[in-house]
Amino acid sequence: MDDMPVVKLVWHGTETAHAAAQAIAGGRQVKITLPANFHHALFVRVHPAQSAASMEILDVSGGAELLRTVALVAGLEALDRLAAPLERAAYRVHLADPAVLTFAPPLPPT
């Protein structure tokens, strides 16, 4: 899988979610760049206990549960349709600065 190119997408709503779903079905790694104006809303959603004065650094990993949390942000609801396919395929989810979501297939056993 390391040799497989990453499918790079820019968030445009449902059409991006559809393209990501197709790539996931093909076992591909997917990277979605979200508009910068989502950064604060994403930070607040994934770090609800952080104070308003804290540095807003996004660097969170998880699985479908992380994606479900991200999909609660207004304007990103279409991402929720990817949660079940990600869960079935045991994909990992990473949300990083500036506002980039990465979906990676499971690592091969060592």
MDTraj code that builds the backbone (N, CA, C; nanometers):
import mdtraj as md
import numpy as np

residues = "MET ASP ASP MET PRO VAL VAL LYS LEU VAL TRP HIS GLY THR GLU THR ALA HIS ALA ALA ALA GLN ALA ILE ALA GLY GLY ARG GLN VAL LYS ILE THR LEU PRO ALA ASN PHE HIS HIS ALA LEU PHE VAL ARG VAL HIS PRO ALA GLN SER ALA ALA SER MET GLU ILE LEU ASP VAL SER GLY GLY ALA GLU LEU LEU ARG THR VAL ALA LEU VAL ALA GLY LEU GLU ALA LEU ASP ARG LEU ALA ALA PRO LEU GLU ARG ALA ALA TYR ARG VAL HIS LEU ALA ASP PRO ALA VAL LEU THR PHE ALA PRO PRO LEU PRO PRO THR".split()
xyz = np.array([
    [0.0811, -0.1199, 0.0000],
    [0.0000, 0.0000, 0.0000],
    [0.0851, 0.1259, 0.0000],
    [0.2068, 0.1184, 0.0530],
    [0.2906, 0.2376, 0.0586],
    [0.3214, 0.2917, -0.0802],
    [0.3250, 0.2036, -0.1801],
    [0.3561, 0.2461, -0.3156],
    [0.2355, 0.3059, -0.3868],
    [0.1172, 0.2849, -0.3313],
    [-0.0044, 0.3337, -0.3946],
    [-0.0150, 0.4851, -0.3776],
    [-0.0395, 0.5577, -0.4858],
    [-0.0499, 0.7032, -0.4737],
    [-0.1703, 0.7434, -0.3888],
    [-0.1580, 0.8583, -0.3267],
    [-0.2641, 0.9130, -0.2435],
    [-0.3641, 0.9850, -0.3335],
    [-0.4921, 0.9633, -0.3077],
    [-0.5963, 1.0361, -0.3787],
    [-0.6136, 1.1680, -0.3044],
    [-0.5782, 1.2789, -0.3695],
    [-0.5853, 1.4113, -0.3070],
    [-0.7085, 1.4846, -0.3583],
    [-0.7915, 1.5280, -0.2636],
    [-0.9159, 1.5955, -0.2973],
    [-0.9250, 1.7279, -0.2224],
    [-1.0016, 1.8192, -0.2782],
    [-1.0334, 1.9456, -0.2123],
    [-1.1825, 1.9416, -0.1823],
    [-1.2199, 1.9813, -0.0616],
    [-1.3587, 1.9693, -0.0172],
    [-1.4533, 2.0563, -0.0985],
    [-1.5508, 1.9869, -0.1611],
    [-1.6596, 2.0538, -0.2334],
    [-1.7915, 1.9875, -0.1980],
    [-1.8015, 1.9351, -0.0760],
    [-1.9261, 1.8778, -0.0289],
    [-1.9483, 1.7348, -0.0751],
    [-2.0715, 1.7065, -0.1117],
    [-2.1138, 1.5709, -0.1443],
    [-2.0309, 1.5083, -0.2554],
    [-1.9928, 1.5861, -0.3564],
    [-1.9139, 1.5276, -0.4659],
    [-1.7774, 1.4798, -0.4172],
    [-1.7199, 1.5511, -0.3212],
    [-1.5919, 1.5088, -0.2652],
    [-1.6100, 1.3828, -0.1819],
    [-1.7168, 1.3778, -0.1038],
    [-1.7449, 1.2585, -0.0229],
    [-1.7646, 1.1369, -0.1138],
    [-1.8310, 1.1564, -0.2265],
    [-1.8524, 1.0468, -0.3218],
    [-1.7189, 0.9981, -0.3801],
    [-1.6342, 1.0917, -0.4198],
    [-1.5028, 1.0547, -0.4751],
    [-1.4185, 0.9835, -0.3704],
    [-1.4248, 1.0287, -0.2452],
    [-1.3499, 0.9641, -0.1375],
    [-1.4022, 0.8230, -0.1135],
    [-1.5337, 0.8052, -0.1177],
    [-1.5931, 0.6722, -0.0976],
    [-1.5451, 0.5745, -0.2048],
    [-1.5352, 0.6205, -0.3281],
    [-1.4862, 0.5346, -0.4359],
    [-1.3402, 0.4956, -0.4126],
    [-1.2595, 0.5900, -0.3689],
    [-1.1180, 0.5616, -0.3423],
    [-1.1031, 0.4640, -0.2257],
    [-1.1837, 0.4815, -0.1220],
    [-1.1799, 0.3911, -0.0064],
    [-1.2211, 0.2505, -0.0490],
    [-1.3229, 0.2412, -0.1332],
    [-1.3669, 0.1103, -0.1831],
    [-1.2552, 0.0413, -0.2609],
    [-1.1670, 0.1196, -0.3201],
    [-1.0538, 0.0648, -0.3938],
    [-0.9301, 0.0440, -0.3073],
    [-0.9440, 0.0671, -0.1753],
    [-0.8321, 0.0457, -0.0846],
    [-0.7257, 0.1539, -0.0885],
    [-0.7608, 0.2698, -0.1400],
    [-0.6640, 0.3791, -0.1563],
    [-0.6593, 0.4682, -0.0325],
    [-0.5466, 0.5334, -0.0124],
    [-0.5352, 0.6367, 0.0902],
    [-0.5941, 0.7638, 0.0317],
    [-0.6645, 0.8409, 0.1154],
    [-0.7327, 0.9621, 0.0698],
    [-0.6914, 1.0789, 0.1581],
    [-0.6665, 1.1923, 0.0950],
    [-0.6344, 1.3148, 0.1678],
    [-0.7302, 1.4227, 0.1173],
    [-0.8093, 1.4787, 0.2092],
    [-0.9047, 1.5835, 0.1741],
    [-0.8623, 1.7134, 0.2409],
    [-0.8373, 1.8153, 0.1604],
    [-0.8054, 1.9477, 0.2125],
    [-0.9359, 2.0234, 0.2297],
    [-0.9603, 2.0654, 0.3523],
    [-1.0818, 2.1400, 0.3841],
    [-1.0513, 2.2890, 0.3782],
    [-1.1520, 2.3725, 0.3532],
    [-1.1291, 2.5169, 0.3541],
    [-1.0764, 2.5624, 0.4905],
    [-0.9867, 2.6589, 0.4898],
    [-0.9233, 2.7072, 0.6130],
    [-1.0247, 2.7599, 0.7140],
    [-1.1373, 2.8097, 0.6675],
    [-1.2345, 2.8666, 0.7610],
    [-1.3006, 2.7606, 0.8503],
    [-1.2741, 2.6316, 0.8268],
    [-1.3259, 2.5257, 0.9132],
    [-1.2335, 2.4984, 1.0321],
    [-1.1127, 2.5513, 1.0294],
    [-1.0125, 2.5165, 1.1305],
    [-1.0635, 2.5363, 1.2738],
    [-1.1139, 2.6540, 1.3050],
    [-1.1590, 2.6820, 1.4417],
    [-1.2741, 2.5897, 1.4820],
    [-1.3721, 2.5744, 1.3956],
    [-1.4865, 2.4881, 1.4272],
    [-1.4423, 2.3433, 1.4491],
    [-1.3468, 2.2969, 1.3696],
    [-1.2945, 2.1614, 1.3875],
    [-1.2216, 2.1487, 1.5210],
    [-1.1384, 2.2476, 1.5529],
    [-1.0642, 2.2434, 1.6785],
    [-1.1601, 2.2368, 1.7972],
    [-1.2598, 2.3215, 1.7983],
    [-1.3566, 2.3247, 1.9083],
    [-1.4319, 2.1925, 1.9172],
    [-1.4632, 2.1343, 1.8039],
    [-1.5385, 2.0084, 1.8026],
    [-1.4547, 1.8916, 1.8554],
    [-1.3280, 1.8838, 1.8166],
    [-1.2458, 1.7687, 1.8584],
    [-1.1756, 1.7917, 1.9925],
    [-1.1696, 1.9167, 2.0389],
    [-1.1080, 1.9487, 2.1682],
    [-1.2041, 2.0349, 2.2509],
    [-1.3207, 1.9826, 2.2868],
    [-1.4208, 2.0667, 2.3551],
    [-1.3763, 2.1176, 2.4925],
    [-1.2814, 2.0511, 2.5564],
    [-1.2391, 2.0915, 2.6905],
    [-1.1270, 2.1956, 2.6903],
    [-1.0721, 2.2269, 2.5749],
    [-0.9617, 2.3230, 2.5678],
    [-1.0124, 2.4642, 2.5952],
    [-0.9289, 2.5440, 2.6587],
    [-0.9670, 2.6823, 2.6860],
    [-0.9565, 2.7644, 2.5572],
    [-1.0261, 2.8759, 2.5565],
    [-1.0258, 2.9634, 2.4386],
    [-0.8877, 3.0227, 2.4126],
    [-0.8021, 3.0249, 2.5148],
    [-0.6692, 3.0845, 2.4990],
    [-0.5653, 2.9849, 2.4485],
    [-0.6021, 2.8576, 2.4347],
    [-0.5029, 2.7573, 2.3939],
    [-0.4714, 2.7683, 2.2447],
    [-0.3531, 2.7197, 2.2083],
    [-0.3130, 2.7159, 2.0672],
    [-0.4048, 2.6173, 1.9947],
    [-0.4557, 2.6560, 1.8815],
    [-0.5471, 2.5709, 1.8064],
    [-0.4697, 2.4866, 1.7059],
    [-0.4114, 2.3795, 1.7551],
    [-0.3347, 2.2886, 1.6701],
    [-0.4159, 2.1619, 1.6486],
    [-0.4378, 2.1300, 1.5230],
    [-0.5090, 2.0073, 1.4884],
    [-0.4083, 1.8969, 1.4598],
    [-0.4138, 1.7917, 1.5383],
    [-0.3300, 1.6739, 1.5172],
    [-0.3949, 1.5606, 1.5959],
    [-0.5001, 1.5038, 1.5382],
    [-0.5813, 1.4047, 1.6064],
    [-0.5963, 1.2828, 1.5161],
    [-0.5795, 1.1656, 1.5745],
    [-0.5974, 1.0412, 1.4991],
    [-0.7056, 0.9579, 1.5644],
    [-0.7690, 0.8774, 1.4835],
    [-0.8729, 0.7887, 1.5342],
    [-0.9270, 0.7045, 1.4216],
    [-1.0520, 0.6705, 1.4353],
    [-1.1186, 0.5898, 1.3336],
    [-1.2457, 0.6595, 1.2892],
    [-1.3456, 0.5800, 1.2587],
    [-1.4720, 0.6353, 1.2102],
    [-1.5357, 0.7294, 1.3119],
    [-1.5110, 0.7049, 1.4412],
    [-1.5686, 0.7927, 1.5434],
    [-1.5161, 0.9354, 1.5294],
    [-1.3902, 0.9517, 1.4930],
    [-1.3346, 1.0856, 1.4703],
    [-1.4040, 1.1506, 1.3509],
    [-1.4236, 1.0743, 1.2458],
    [-1.4908, 1.1299, 1.1280],
    [-1.6339, 1.1710, 1.1614],
    [-1.7021, 1.0907, 1.2422],
    [-1.8389, 1.1272, 1.2823],
    [-1.8398, 1.2595, 1.3590],
    [-1.7392, 1.2822, 1.4415],
    [-1.7284, 1.4085, 1.5154],
    [-1.7039, 1.5242, 1.4192],
    [-1.6155, 1.5056, 1.3238],
    [-1.5856, 1.6091, 1.2239],
    [-1.7113, 1.6407, 1.1427],
    [-1.7893, 1.5397, 1.1112],
    [-1.9090, 1.5581, 1.0290],
    [-2.0188, 1.6362, 1.1011],
    [-2.0027, 1.6603, 1.2304],
    [-2.0992, 1.7417, 1.3050],
    [-2.0798, 1.8912, 1.2787],
    [-1.9670, 1.9285, 1.2191],
    [-1.9403, 2.0692, 1.1867],
    [-2.0272, 2.1088, 1.0670],
    [-2.0974, 2.2205, 1.0814],
    [-2.1828, 2.2686, 0.9723],
    [-2.1005, 2.2859, 0.8448],
    [-2.1507, 2.2277, 0.7364],
    [-2.0819, 2.2338, 0.6082],
    [-2.0021, 2.1084, 0.5777],
    [-1.9823, 2.0222, 0.6786],
    [-1.9063, 1.8977, 0.6586],
    [-1.9932, 1.7735, 0.6809],
    [-2.1228, 1.7932, 0.6879],
    [-2.2145, 1.6828, 0.7169],
    [-2.2023, 1.5671, 0.6178],
    [-2.1693, 1.5963, 0.4937],
    [-2.1593, 1.4911, 0.3914],
    [-2.0491, 1.3899, 0.4236],
    [-1.9560, 1.4268, 0.5100],
    [-1.8499, 1.3328, 0.5491],
    [-1.9057, 1.2134, 0.6263],
    [-2.0201, 1.2333, 0.6901],
    [-2.0776, 1.1248, 0.7705],
    [-2.1045, 0.9992, 0.6875],
    [-2.1311, 1.0163, 0.5587],
    [-2.1585, 0.8991, 0.4732],
    [-2.0352, 0.8108, 0.4557],
    [-1.9158, 0.8608, 0.4929],
    [-1.7928, 0.7825, 0.4817],
    [-1.7636, 0.7006, 0.6071],
    [-1.8314, 0.7297, 0.7164],
    [-1.8000, 0.6634, 0.8436],
    [-1.8172, 0.5122, 0.8356],
    [-1.9281, 0.4648, 0.7828],
    [-1.9509, 0.3194, 0.7766],
    [-1.8493, 0.2491, 0.6858],
    [-1.8228, 0.3009, 0.5643],
    [-1.7200, 0.2364, 0.4817],
    [-1.5817, 0.2368, 0.5472],
    [-1.5469, 0.3447, 0.6152],
    [-1.4178, 0.3509, 0.6842],
    [-1.4121, 0.2466, 0.7952],
    [-1.5204, 0.2331, 0.8664],
    [-1.5264, 0.1360, 0.9764],
    [-1.5148, -0.0072, 0.9243],
    [-1.5898, -0.0369, 0.8193],
    [-1.5852, -0.1727, 0.7608],
    [-1.4458, -0.2080, 0.7117],
    [-1.3756, -0.1092, 0.6556],
    [-1.2422, -0.1331, 0.5989],
    [-1.1302, -0.1113, 0.7013],
    [-1.1662, -0.0803, 0.8263],
    [-1.0696, -0.0584, 0.9348],
    [-0.9686, 0.0525, 0.9020],
    [-1.0148, 0.1545, 0.8318],
    [-0.9284, 0.2689, 0.7979],
    [-0.8992, 0.3519, 0.9219],
    [-0.7861, 0.4191, 0.9199],
    [-0.7490, 0.5158, 1.0221],
    [-0.7793, 0.6556, 0.9686],
    [-0.8152, 0.7450, 1.0587],
    [-0.8484, 0.8830, 1.0226],
    [-0.7514, 0.9749, 1.0963],
    [-0.6991, 1.0739, 1.0256],
    [-0.6113, 1.1724, 1.0876],
    [-0.6568, 1.3108, 1.0432],
    [-0.6725, 1.3985, 1.1407],
    [-0.7077, 1.5379, 1.1151],
    [-0.5888, 1.6222, 1.1577],
    [-0.5342, 1.6998, 1.0650],
    [-0.4135, 1.7789, 1.0935],
    [-0.4288, 1.9202, 1.0391],
    [-0.3368, 2.0069, 1.0836],
    [-0.3323, 2.1444, 1.0339],
    [-0.2906, 2.1449, 0.8883],
    [-0.3369, 2.2419, 0.8091],
    [-0.4261, 2.3495, 0.8458],
    [-0.5700, 2.3012, 0.8637],
    [-0.6194, 2.2139, 0.7841],
    [-0.7471, 2.1449, 0.8007],
    [-0.7484, 2.0351, 0.6946],
    [-0.6738, 1.9296, 0.7230],
    [-0.6581, 1.8206, 0.6263],
    [-0.6985, 1.6900, 0.6918],
    [-0.7888, 1.6193, 0.6269],
    [-0.8318, 1.4867, 0.6715],
    [-0.7607, 1.3820, 0.5875],
    [-0.7047, 1.2817, 0.6527],
    [-0.6417, 1.1716, 0.5809],
    [-0.7076, 1.0422, 0.6247],
    [-0.7435, 0.9603, 0.5266],
    [-0.7996, 0.8278, 0.5521],
    [-0.6985, 0.7274, 0.5008],
    [-0.6485, 0.6429, 0.5905],
    [-0.5450, 0.5471, 0.5528],
    [-0.5904, 0.4051, 0.5797],
    [-0.5630, 0.3157, 0.4839],
    [-0.5990, 0.1761, 0.5055],
    [-0.5172, 0.1174, 0.6206],
    [-0.5633, 0.0066, 0.6758],
    [-0.4897, -0.0534, 0.7874],
    [-0.3480, -0.0932, 0.7443],
    [-0.2591, -0.0867, 0.8400],
    [-0.1209, -0.1283, 0.8128],
    [-0.1162, -0.2794, 0.7968],
    [-0.0330, -0.3278, 0.7056],
    [-0.0214, -0.4734, 0.6905],
    [0.0440, -0.5336, 0.8150],
    [0.0095, -0.6568, 0.8489],
    [0.0715, -0.7190, 0.9665],
    [0.2224, -0.7337, 0.9468],
    [0.2961, -0.7177, 1.0565],
    [0.4414, -0.7285, 1.0486],
    [0.4898, -0.8598, 1.1034],
])
top = md.Topology()
chain = top.add_chain()
for i, resn in enumerate(residues, 1):
    res = top.add_residue(resn, chain, resSeq=i)
    for name in ("N", "CA", "C"):
        top.add_atom(name, md.element.get_by_symbol(name[0]), res)
traj = md.Trajectory(xyz[None], top)
